[in-house]
Amino acid sequence: VRATIMLAACAWRLSQRVVTFLPRVRPQILNPFPMAAAAGATSPKRLRVYSSAAGDADSSNGAGNGRRVGTHNGSFHCDEALGCFLIRLTSQFAGADVVRTRDSQILDSLEAVLDVGGVYDPSRHRYDHHQKGFNEVFGHGFNTKLSSAGLVYKHFGKEIIAKELQLNEEHEDVHRVYLAIYKSFVEALDAIDNGINQYDTEQTPKYVNNTHLSSRVGRLNPDWTDPDQSPEKENAAFQQAMALAGSEFMESVRFHVKSWLPARSIVMECLLSRGNVDPSGEIMVLDRFCPWKLHLFELEQELKTDPLTKYVLYEDERSKGWRVQAVSVAPDRFESRKALPEKWRGMRDDELSKETGIPGCVFIHMSGFIGGNKTYEGALEMARAALKC
């Protein structure tokens, strides 16, 4: 037992050192980030992640473009995994090798350094956030302290999104998606890495959530019980972490480009014409279904809408019926501005139609956040009746 413990301790100490991992024959591994090419980076190149005790004069031999991006070795987190992925999507660092080390002399020789080094200086591509006095935020109304992922996104996010949209970086749609991706994806990673709670409360959370991206990336670190604690194992795990964080980032970008952004103009038009639906101005009809919730809140704020929308009507393509959905008080809340009447909840079909006096009723959810009718006219009458309750 004592021998096993000593061997494990020795392996752990070795894993913390800055070691050389420069195999004589480079593994012929295809770029695990095909999305990088689709996002506008240069043609796919092999990715090499390695630890080094000395500068690598051979970095251009079959890997990368001669440029090297540095981050620390040892246990990794989501912010540097995503940061390394993002910076390799840029034209300047496309296909760069990733060097994992804490050796300051090696870090000083690299073209970019993330999450290590104690320096934030975008003019030299130094993106650390651990040093005393660092309080950089994204701006644009966001006040969360940035992690290395947020720093890289702040300086390179528009370039990445502009490539996906095939537009100039100064285009208003690029700016909209740039802000939306930070709000919906990157800010949470910044907050988690900096230990910022989601809510200002001393109450114990009602449940544990270990399914978020930062947690899943953290679980890719080699387990302490694994007898293989080598730098090679750690670097391979970090490569997996980059792939996981990067793929989810690109999924978010593509959702916003292909779905979220086109929906904005639809919601805007429907919001402006809500007065034609009902004199109250509190019922909005989507002429075709699209992701509407975030747009509705943002547009109501921009347009200073008064009164606020209480119900949104849209056609259910699968059932060919219509839905009446109560608008929530906030995008991340379950409570509704005005839930459908309590006396209707849980009822279905003829029983519901009899109770409401409206033909064609299908259901009302137990929470009152949504209901259905076979026709548009019936759904509209349900919404109008609900406003009066």
Secondary structure by P-SEA (a helix, b strand, c coil): caaaaaaaaaaaaaaacccccccccccccccccaaaaaaccccbbbbbbbccccccccccccccccbbbbbbcccccaaaaaaaaaaaacccccbbbbbbcccaaaaaaccccccccccccccccbbbcccccccccccccccccccaaaaaaaccaaaaaaaaaccccccaaaaaaaaaaaacccaaaaaaaaccccccccccccccccccaaaaaaacccccccccccaaaaaaaaaaaaaaaaaaaaaaaaaaacccccaaaaaaaaaaacccccccccccccccccccaaaaaaaaaaacccccccbbbbbcccccbbbbbbbccccccccccccccccccccccaaaaaaacccccccccccccccccccaaaaaaaaaaaaac
